[in-house]
Amino acid sequence: MHKLLINSPGEKMLLLGNEAIARGALEAGLAFATCYPGTPSSEIPEQFFTISRESDLYFEYSANEKVALEVAAGAAIAGLRTMVTMKHVGMNVAADPMMTLAYTGVKGGMVIVNADDPSLFSSQNEQDNRIYSRISSLPMLEPTNTQEMKDWTVAAFDISEELGLPVILRTTTRLAHIRGPVTLGTMRPRQLKSVFKKDPSHYVCVPAVSRKLHRELLEKKERACHMAEKSPFNEIIGNGELGIAANGVSFNYVKDAIADLGIEDRTSVLKLGFSYPMPKQLCVRFLRNCRSVLVVEELEPVIETELRAIAQKEKIDVVIMGKGVGGLSQLYEYDPRMVREALAQFCGMEWKGRELLKISGFPDLPPRPPTLCPGCPHRATFYAVGQVYPEDAIHATDIGCYALGAMPPLSIGDMSICMGSSVSSACGFSRATDQKVAAFIGDSTFFHSGITGLINAVHNNHKFTLVIMDNGTTAMTGHQPHPGVDPDAMNINRKQVSIEAVVRACGVEDVHVVKPFHVKKTIEALRASMEYDGISVVISEEICPLFAKSVGKARKARPFYVDKDLCKNHRDCIMYLACPAMYLEGEQVEINKDLCIGCSVCAQVCPENAIKPLKS
Amino acid sequence: MIRPDPFNLIVSGIGGQGNILLSRIVGRLMFKAGYYVNIGETFGAAQRGGSVFSAVRISKKRIYGPIVPDGHANAIISLEALEALRVLSRYGNPKVAAVVNTEPIYPVAVLSRRAEYPGEDDIRRAVSKASGRAFFFNATRMALDLGAPIVVNIVMLGGLVGVGLLPLEASLVEEEIKTSVPGSKTELNLTAFRKGISAVAV
């Protein structure tokens, strides 16, 4: 039995934040879950994926976040308890349905889990999605530790049903990826089927309906505000006249800093857990009791701005500070030292903290960014592209492991902003310049939001090459399935959608399918495609070696070695490929046989044919 | 009891080396022994091949936040030599104990000569300077001797237990290893663990 299904209330477990959320949903009787994976949210649906194989929970990896939310909306309006999970930029994709789903509301409880990524551990931006609750009017909960992540998820379903509104549960990377103690609660039964009652005056959002629904939404928001006032998730701790307001992970740093500085008696802390709508009366009480207030919140000054508005409206004479105090800024995540410094400064204390090591005399530390794995097929494809395209060619790339191709020595990747942008931005580049243009997109990203761009390219006669780098899985987020995966390899009961068939159905006439480990043939296909007068697609098919290993389909190839009698030290292998399996022993290139998967690409690149398979 | 409280353990290495499993085993054992444990993990395939570390914060008193304050590590265990230095340069202090795998793994920039990897002696000197006690051994070599480079993390776990900084009883650690790895790999992992213990035995 999956560990999250154990029905033993009171038992303590050490759970990952994301596992705690999954457990909370299961305790609340979750019946239906959808998602498109995205770091740092992916471990929530991972639990559902496994659990759905051994229980009656319905779970699907949807094509993208918009689809995931719409699928769940159908189920929630019908009456089931649903959860949709996404990373912060995924909410941009889901924003279209979300804004109007707020108007229709839901019948079964719906919790939308949104994981923000301050410091951009694995994202293209660090937008603050608390703002989404403000433009959608959807209530938001922001837990501060693993126990709350579990408990408040359960509560979020109840709040959702009481208001008839989806509730957003917001985490950040540090919370999603904490492992901490959780005391389990009781499992409630799931309701797996419902009957939809027709009510077009509530669910068909034409203008006349939506005008009425917007009014209803504002009424619901008013009720949500009353709930936030009474919610135990919001509290004032202590009664000193130095006020500190905090949310999410920052609350932990504030708590630690107050204990460290010994200022419990001088401070009062406003903890905002049910953070939208803001509990106005509670805030008024907090502000009236304080001489000055410091807001400790990562990213945008959301609480700071709203507290100022409340103080102004209620004519409360209090100094409110936040961004700009100590190191507190709109940039990146906070850390304990920064918060201690800010609190000390705010309280007028001298605090130096532990003196940091003098690292002068340390050797320079070479940076170690993530890299493409040994034997990654993307490396082979990019090598071939580099051989075909001129120096000034424009390479529009996309979101996925292959974004790492932009780094030297491969250096293929000139622009990437969001999922699917490679295809559409290539349309613009190819019209605006006379340079050669190629776009690069992964298989999962192609299904997520590349297809529309391709149809656009065909219809509007754009001229460039789209390279679809099909490694048979959603690799970067941890090998989740997508519509194009081989269902047998993953042992899932789903239909496979052929990328090639989709491409042809979009109207593309010049289509090449290549195996990137066949370097020469790949180069030929890319050249023909580059010279084609119109939109051309190259599908580069080779399974992600890590995924292959995890599903028992690893290559049965021998690792390679460098024959020192033949090697003349051109170093083309290192200069063009820089596979992590290669290393230098003195001046001699060697291959680590434990890392090499035998893709043979370096052997094909070597001008002296000095790289050979090891004899078994 | 542990001292100091909270005790901050940092496990560093390179994405894919298994530092998460190591920190989870330590965290679970201390949790079972009745401590409050919080593990901050940096992971995801997006981190593969890059510098990663996780932080285990252990206390009898309460839950601490997920990030260790700068200069406040009590022990660091590094699956790769250079990464030990990277972590120490931020979290090191004159009291921290460091357990370091001496086997280097070269970043891509070093391979193509855009950056230089420090010499082993330079690394040892700097690690010793940035810590109170330092233990060096080649865990990768030991793992390779067992025919399984993958168990380098378990060798290092043995090193941590052998150093005796945390109240971790070898027999209990072995029980935890048994529940954390596939059945067919149990013996291999237990052997790796014992090799790690003896590597730091004086």
Interface residues (C-beta under 8 A of the other chain):
Chain A: K12 L14 L16 T39 P40 S42 F121 S122 N145 R174 L175 H177 I178 R179 G180 P181 V249 N252 Y253 K255 D256 D335 P336 R337 R340 G353 R354 E355 L356 L357 I359 G361 F362 P363 D364 L365 P366 P367 R368 P369 P370 T371 L372 C373 C401 M407 P408 P409 A475 M476 T477 G478 H479 L546 I574 M575 A578 P580 M582 Y583 L584 D594
Chain B: I14 G15 G16 R24 G27 R28 F31 Y36 V37 N38 I39 G40 E41 T42 F43 G44 A45 A46 Q47 R48 G49 G50 S51 I63 Y64 G65 P66 I67 V68 P69 D70 G71 H72 L82 E83 L85 R86 L88 S89 R90 G92 N93 I105 Y106 P107 V108 A109 V110 L111 S112 R114 A115 E116 Y117 P118 G119 D122 I123 A126 K129 A130 L144 P149
